[in-house]
Amino acid sequence: MSSVMIRCPVTGRAVSTQIETEPYVLRALPRIAARMNCSACGQEHVWATDEAWLDEEPLPQATEDQEAADIAGSEAA
């Protein structure tokens, strides 16, 4: 099983929804919305299944770029 991930709209970082599932289950879900408390910014976010991916899958490009920027910024500090 893999963690369902979303991108924090505040920080742009990939965060876990704390939901674990199989790839075929996530792909079969209808477009539904869910709420979560974000571990990256502390706010509550509403996300939809079509915005999510599994942690075993490659990151969407925007998230990957933000993660690289975050790492570079923290190394410079």
The first five atom37 places (N, CA, C, CB, O) and aatype in JSON, in Angstrom:
{
  "aatype": [12, 15, 15, 19, 12, 9, 1, 4, 14, 19, 16, 7, 1, 0, 19, 15, 16, 5, 9, 6, 16, 6, 14, 18, 19, 10, 1, 0, 10, 14, 1, 9, 0, 0, 1, 12, 2, 4, 15, 0, 4, 7, 5, 6, 8, 19, 17, 0, 16, 3, 6, 0, 17, 10, 3, 6, 6, 14, 10, 14, 5, 0, 16, 6, 3, 5, 6, 0, 0, 3, 9, 0, 7, 15, 6, 0, 0],
  "atom_mask": [
    [1, 1, 1, 1, 1],
    [1, 1, 1, 1, 1],
    [1, 1, 1, 1, 1],
    [1, 1, 1, 1, 1],
    [1, 1, 1, 1, 1],
    [1, 1, 1, 1, 1],
    [1, 1, 1, 1, 1],
    [1, 1, 1, 1, 1],
    [1, 1, 1, 1, 1],
    [1, 1, 1, 1, 1],
    [1, 1, 1, 1, 1],
    [1, 1, 1, 0, 1],
    [1, 1, 1, 1, 1],
    [1, 1, 1, 1, 1],
    [1, 1, 1, 1, 1],
    [1, 1, 1, 1, 1],
    [1, 1, 1, 1, 1],
    [1, 1, 1, 1, 1],
    [1, 1, 1, 1, 1],
    [1, 1, 1, 1, 1],
    [1, 1, 1, 1, 1],
    [1, 1, 1, 1, 1],
    [1, 1, 1, 1, 1],
    [1, 1, 1, 1, 1],
    [1, 1, 1, 1, 1],
    [1, 1, 1, 1, 1],
    [1, 1, 1, 1, 1],
    [1, 1, 1, 1, 1],
    [1, 1, 1, 1, 1],
    [1, 1, 1, 1, 1],
    [1, 1, 1, 1, 1],
    [1, 1, 1, 1, 1],
    [1, 1, 1, 1, 1],
    [1, 1, 1, 1, 1],
    [1, 1, 1, 1, 1],
    [1, 1, 1, 1, 1],
    [1, 1, 1, 1, 1],
    [1, 1, 1, 1, 1],
    [1, 1, 1, 1, 1],
    [1, 1, 1, 1, 1],
    [1, 1, 1, 1, 1],
    [1, 1, 1, 0, 1],
    [1, 1, 1, 1, 1],
    [1, 1, 1, 1, 1],
    [1, 1, 1, 1, 1],
    [1, 1, 1, 1, 1],
    [1, 1, 1, 1, 1],
    [1, 1, 1, 1, 1],
    [1, 1, 1, 1, 1],
    [1, 1, 1, 1, 1],
    [1, 1, 1, 1, 1],
    [1, 1, 1, 1, 1],
    [1, 1, 1, 1, 1],
    [1, 1, 1, 1, 1],
    [1, 1, 1, 1, 1],
    [1, 1, 1, 1, 1],
    [1, 1, 1, 1, 1],
    [1, 1, 1, 1, 1],
    [1, 1, 1, 1, 1],
    [1, 1, 1, 1, 1],
    [1, 1, 1, 1, 1],
    [1, 1, 1, 1, 1],
    [1, 1, 1, 1, 1],
    [1, 1, 1, 1, 1],
    [1, 1, 1, 1, 1],
    [1, 1, 1, 1, 1],
    [1, 1, 1, 1, 1],
    [1, 1, 1, 1, 1],
    [1, 1, 1, 1, 1],
    [1, 1, 1, 1, 1],
    [1, 1, 1, 1, 1],
    [1, 1, 1, 1, 1],
    [1, 1, 1, 0, 1],
    [1, 1, 1, 1, 1],
    [1, 1, 1, 1, 1],
    [1, 1, 1, 1, 1],
    [1, 1, 1, 1, 1]
  ],
  "atom_positions": [
    [[0.84, -1.18, 0.0], [0.0, 0.0, 0.0], [0.89, 1.24, 0.0], [-0.96, 0.0, 1.22], [2.01, 1.22, 0.49]],
    [[0.35, 2.3, -0.56], [1.1, 3.55, -0.69], [0.29, 4.71, -0.11], [1.45, 3.83, -2.17], [-0.94, 4.65, -0.04]],
    [[0.99, 5.75, 0.31], [0.33, 6.94, 0.84], [-0.18, 7.81, -0.29], [1.3, 7.74, 1.73], [0.49, 8.0, -1.31]],
    [[-1.39, 8.33, -0.11], [-1.97, 9.29, -1.05], [-1.38, 10.65, -0.73], [-3.54, 9.31, -0.98], [-1.42, 11.1, 0.41]],
    [[-0.82, 11.3, -1.74], [-0.12, 12.57, -1.59], [-0.86, 13.68, -2.33], [1.31, 12.45, -2.1], [-1.53, 13.45, -3.33]],
    [[-0.72, 14.9, -1.8], [-1.2, 16.1, -2.51], [-0.13, 17.17, -2.39], [-2.57, 16.6, -1.92], [0.84, 17.02, -1.64]],
    [[-0.3, 18.26, -3.12], [0.6, 19.39, -3.02], [-0.04, 20.45, -2.13], [0.94, 19.97, -4.42], [-1.19, 20.84, -2.36]],
    [[0.68, 20.91, -1.12], [0.19, 21.99, -0.26], [0.08, 23.25, -1.11], [1.15, 22.22, 0.98], [1.05, 23.67, -1.73]],
    [[-1.11, 23.87, -1.15], [-1.26, 25.08, -1.97], [-0.53, 26.29, -1.38], [-2.72, 25.41, -2.13], [-0.34, 27.29, -2.08]],
    [[-0.13, 26.23, -0.13], [0.58, 27.34, 0.51], [2.09, 27.23, 0.26], [0.29, 27.36, 2.02], [2.72, 28.2, -0.16]],
    [[2.66, 26.06, 0.53], [4.11, 25.88, 0.41], [4.54, 25.24, -0.9], [4.61, 25.04, 1.55], [5.7, 25.37, -1.3]],
    [[3.62, 24.55, -1.57], [3.97, 23.84, -2.8], [4.63, 22.49, -2.54], [0.0, 0.0, 0.0], [5.02, 21.8, -3.49]],
    [[4.76, 22.11, -1.28], [5.43, 20.85, -0.93], [4.48, 19.67, -1.03], [6.02, 20.93, 0.49], [3.27, 19.82, -0.83]],
    [[5.03, 18.51, -1.33], [4.25, 17.27, -1.35], [4.01, 16.84, 0.09], [4.98, 16.15, -2.15], [4.94, 16.78, 0.89]],
    [[2.74, 16.54, 0.42], [2.39, 16.11, 1.77], [1.48, 14.89, 1.71], [1.71, 17.27, 2.56], [0.7, 14.73, 0.77]],
    [[1.59, 14.06, 2.71], [0.75, 12.86, 2.79], [-0.61, 13.23, 3.35], [1.42, 11.78, 3.66], [-0.72, 14.05, 4.26]],
    [[-1.64, 12.61, 2.81], [-3.0, 12.78, 3.33], [-3.26, 11.84, 4.5], [-4.04, 12.55, 2.22], [-4.32, 11.9, 5.13]],
    [[-2.31, 10.96, 4.78], [-2.43, 9.92, 5.81], [-3.43, 8.84, 5.41], [-2.85, 10.55, 7.15], [-3.94, 8.1, 6.25]],
    [[-3.7, 8.76, 4.1], [-4.55, 7.7, 3.55], [-3.65, 6.74, 2.79], [-5.68, 8.28, 2.62], [-2.82, 7.17, 1.99]],
    [[-3.8, 5.46, 3.04], [-3.02, 4.43, 2.35], [-3.95, 3.63, 1.44], [-2.3, 3.5, 3.36], [-5.05, 3.25, 1.85]],
    [[-3.5, 3.38, 0.21], [-4.32, 2.61, -0.72], [-3.43, 1.99, -1.8], [-5.4, 3.5, -1.35], [-2.23, 2.22, -1.84]],
    [[-4.05, 1.23, -2.63], [-3.39, 0.62, -3.79], [-3.62, 1.5, -5.02], [-3.92, -0.83, -4.03], [-4.62, 2.21, -5.09]],
    [[-2.71, 1.46, -5.99], [-2.87, 2.29, -7.19], [-4.2, 2.08, -7.91], [-1.74, 2.0, -8.15], [-4.83, 3.06, -8.32]],
    [[-4.64, 0.84, -8.07], [-5.88, 0.59, -8.8], [-7.09, 1.16, -8.06], [-6.06, -0.92, -9.03], [-8.09, 1.52, -8.69]],
    [[-7.02, 1.25, -6.74], [-8.14, 1.81, -5.96], [-8.2, 3.32, -6.17], [-7.99, 1.47, -4.45], [-9.27, 3.87, -6.41]],
    [[-7.06, 4.0, -6.08], [-7.03, 5.45, -6.28], [-7.52, 5.81, -7.67], [-5.61, 6.0, -6.06], [-8.31, 6.75, -7.84]],
    [[-7.07, 5.07, -8.69], [-7.49, 5.37, -10.06], [-8.98, 5.12, -10.27], [-6.69, 4.54, -11.05], [-9.59, 5.77, -11.12]],
    [[-9.57, 4.2, -9.52], [-10.99, 3.85, -9.7], [-11.94, 4.8, -8.96], [-11.22, 2.43, -9.23], [-13.15, 4.78, -9.22]],
    [[-11.41, 5.62, -8.05], [-12.29, 6.5, -7.29], [-12.91, 7.58, -8.17], [-11.51, 7.15, -6.15], [-12.25, 8.08, -9.08]],
    [[-14.15, 7.93, -7.9], [-14.74, 9.08, -8.61], [-14.1, 10.36, -8.09], [-16.3, 9.12, -8.43], [-13.39, 10.32, -7.08]],
    [[-14.34, 11.47, -8.74], [-13.79, 12.74, -8.26], [-14.56, 13.13, -7.01], [-13.87, 13.87, -9.37], [-15.72, 13.57, -7.09]],
    [[-13.92, 12.98, -5.87], [-14.53, 13.36, -4.61], [-13.58, 14.31, -3.88], [-14.84, 12.11, -3.73], [-12.37, 14.31, -4.12]],
    [[-14.14, 15.12, -3.0], [-13.33, 16.06, -2.24], [-13.17, 15.55, -0.82], [-13.96, 17.47, -2.25], [-14.05, 14.88, -0.28]],
    [[-12.04, 15.89, -0.21], [-11.76, 15.52, 1.17], [-11.03, 16.67, 1.84], [-10.92, 14.2, 1.25], [-10.48, 17.54, 1.16]],
    [[-11.03, 16.67, 3.16], [-10.33, 17.69, 3.94], [-9.18, 17.05, 4.69], [-11.3, 18.41, 4.92], [-9.23, 15.87, 5.05]],
    [[-8.14, 17.84, 4.92], [-7.02, 17.36, 5.73], [-6.32, 18.53, 6.38], [-6.04, 16.55, 4.88], [-6.33, 19.64, 5.87]],
    [[-5.7, 18.25, 7.52], [-4.81, 19.24, 8.15], [-3.43, 19.0, 7.58], [-4.82, 19.12, 9.73], [-2.9, 17.9, 7.65]],
    [[-2.86, 20.04, 7.03], [-1.59, 19.95, 6.31], [-0.4, 19.95, 7.26], [-1.47, 21.1, 5.33], [-0.28, 20.81, 8.13]],
    [[0.48, 18.97, 7.08], [1.7, 18.89, 7.89], [2.74, 19.92, 7.46], [2.29, 17.49, 7.81], [3.68, 20.19, 8.21]],
    [[2.6, 20.49, 6.27], [3.58, 21.46, 5.78], [3.3, 22.88, 6.28], [3.61, 21.45, 4.27], [4.24, 23.62, 6.58]],
    [[2.02, 23.27, 6.37], [1.7, 24.65, 6.74], [0.76, 24.76, 7.93], [1.09, 25.36, 5.56], [0.59, 25.85, 8.48]],
    [[0.15, 23.65, 8.34], [-0.74, 23.66, 9.49], [-2.17, 24.06, 9.19], [0.0, 0.0, 0.0], [-3.02, 24.03, 10.08]],
    [[-2.46, 24.43, 7.96], [-3.82, 24.83, 7.6], [-4.63, 23.63, 7.15], [-3.79, 25.9, 6.49], [-4.08, 22.56, 6.87]],
    [[-5.94, 23.82, 7.09], [-6.82, 22.78, 6.55], [-6.95, 23.01, 5.04], [-8.23, 22.78, 7.25], [-7.17, 24.14, 4.59]],
    [[-6.81, 21.94, 4.27], [-6.96, 22.03, 2.82], [-8.06, 21.08, 2.37], [-5.64, 21.71, 2.1], [-8.26, 20.02, 2.95]],
    [[-8.77, 21.48, 1.33], [-9.71, 20.61, 0.65], [-9.0, 20.16, -0.62], [-11.09, 21.33, 0.34], [-8.47, 20.98, -1.37]],
    [[-8.99, 18.86, -0.85], [-8.34, 18.32, -2.04], [-9.28, 17.34, -2.71], [-6.99, 17.64, -1.67], [-10.22, 16.85, -2.08]],
    [[-9.03, 17.06, -3.96], [-9.85, 16.13, -4.73], [-8.98, 14.98, -5.22], [-10.53, 16.84, -5.93], [-7.77, 15.12, -5.38]],
    [[-9.6, 13.85, -5.45], [-8.86, 12.66, -5.85], [-8.09, 12.86, -7.15], [-9.81, 11.48, -5.99], [-7.04, 12.25, -7.35]],
    [[-8.59, 13.7, -8.04], [-7.88, 13.91, -9.3], [-6.63, 14.78, -9.13], [-8.8, 14.54, -10.32], [-5.86, 14.92, -10.08]],
    [[-6.41, 15.36, -7.96], [-5.21, 16.14, -7.67], [-4.15, 15.31, -6.95], [-5.56, 17.36, -6.84], [-3.03, 15.77, -6.75]],
    [[-4.51, 14.1, -6.57], [-3.65, 13.27, -5.72], [-2.83, 12.27, -6.53], [-4.49, 12.53, -4.69], [-3.16, 11.95, -7.67]],
    [[-1.74, 11.8, -5.91], [-0.94, 10.74, -6.49], [-0.42, 9.88, -5.34], [0.25, 11.31, -7.35], [-0.56, 10.25, -4.17]],
    [[0.16, 8.76, -5.65], [0.71, 7.88, -4.63], [2.19, 8.13, -4.46], [0.46, 6.42, -4.99], [2.88, 8.49, -5.42]],
    [[2.68, 7.95, -3.24], [4.09, 8.28, -2.98], [5.07, 7.43, -3.77], [4.38, 8.11, -1.52], [6.24, 7.79, -3.87]],
    [[4.63, 6.33, -4.33], [5.5, 5.52, -5.18], [5.59, 6.05, -6.6], [5.01, 4.08, -5.21], [6.47, 5.65, -7.36]],
    [[4.67, 6.96, -6.96], [4.65, 7.52, -8.31], [5.58, 8.73, -8.37], [3.21, 7.91, -8.72], [5.88, 9.33, -7.34]],
    [[6.04, 9.09, -9.57], [6.86, 10.3, -9.69], [6.06, 11.53, -9.28], [7.39, 10.46, -11.14], [4.85, 11.59, -9.49]],
    [[6.74, 12.52, -8.68], [6.07, 13.76, -8.3], [5.63, 14.52, -9.54], [6.98, 14.62, -7.43], [6.33, 14.5, -10.55]],
    [[4.47, 15.2, -9.47], [4.13, 16.12, -10.57], [5.23, 17.17, -10.69], [2.73, 16.8, -10.32], [5.84, 17.52, -9.68]],
    [[5.5, 17.68, -11.87], [6.65, 18.55, -12.13], [6.68, 19.77, -11.21], [6.63, 19.01, -13.56], [7.75, 20.1, -10.7]],
    [[5.55, 20.45, -11.0], [5.56, 21.65, -10.16], [6.02, 21.31, -8.75], [4.17, 22.3, -10.13], [6.77, 22.08, -8.15]],
    [[5.57, 20.2, -8.21], [5.96, 19.79, -6.87], [7.44, 19.45, -6.83], [5.13, 18.6, -6.39], [8.14, 19.81, -5.89]],
    [[7.91, 18.75, -7.85], [9.32, 18.37, -7.92], [10.2, 19.61, -7.94], [9.58, 17.5, -9.16], [11.23, 19.65, -7.27]],
    [[9.82, 20.63, -8.71], [10.58, 21.87, -8.77], [10.58, 22.57, -7.42], [10.0, 22.8, -9.85], [11.62, 23.1, -7.01]],
    [[9.44, 22.59, -6.73], [9.36, 23.25, -5.42], [10.2, 22.51, -4.4], [7.9, 23.33, -4.96], [10.87, 23.15, -3.58]],
    [[10.17, 21.19, -4.42], [10.97, 20.39, -3.49], [12.45, 20.71, -3.68], [10.71, 18.88, -3.69], [13.18, 20.86, -2.7]],
    [[12.9, 20.81, -4.93], [14.31, 21.11, -5.2], [14.66, 22.5, -4.7], [14.61, 21.01, -6.71], [15.75, 22.7, -4.15]],
    [[13.76, 23.47, -4.87], [14.0, 24.82, -4.38], [14.05, 24.85, -2.86], [12.9, 25.77, -4.89], [14.87, 25.56, -2.28]],
    [[13.18, 24.08, -2.21], [13.17, 24.02, -0.74], [14.48, 23.45, -0.22], [11.98, 23.17, -0.24], [15.04, 23.96, 0.75]],
    [[14.96, 22.4, -0.86], [16.21, 21.78, -0.43], [17.37, 22.75, -0.62], [16.46, 20.48, -1.22], [18.22, 22.89, 0.26]],
    [[17.42, 23.42, -1.78], [18.48, 24.37, -2.05], [18.45, 25.53, -1.05], [18.37, 24.91, -3.48], [19.5, 25.98, -0.58]],
    [[17.25, 26.0, -0.71], [17.12, 27.09, 0.24], [17.56, 26.7, 1.63], [0.0, 0.0, 0.0], [18.19, 27.5, 2.32]],
    [[17.23, 25.48, 2.05], [17.61, 25.05, 3.4], [19.11, 24.76, 3.5], [16.81, 23.79, 3.79], [19.69, 24.92, 4.57]],
    [[19.73, 24.36, 2.41], [21.17, 24.12, 2.43], [21.94, 25.43, 2.47], [21.59, 23.31, 1.21], [23.05, 25.48, 3.02]],
    [[21.38, 26.49, 1.9], [22.06, 27.78, 1.87], [21.98, 28.48, 3.23], [21.45, 28.68, 0.78], [22.81, 29.33, 3.55]],
    [[20.98, 28.12, 4.02], [20.78, 28.79, 5.33], [21.73, 28.3, 6.39], [19.37, 28.58, 5.82], [21.68, 28.76, 7.53]]
  ]
}
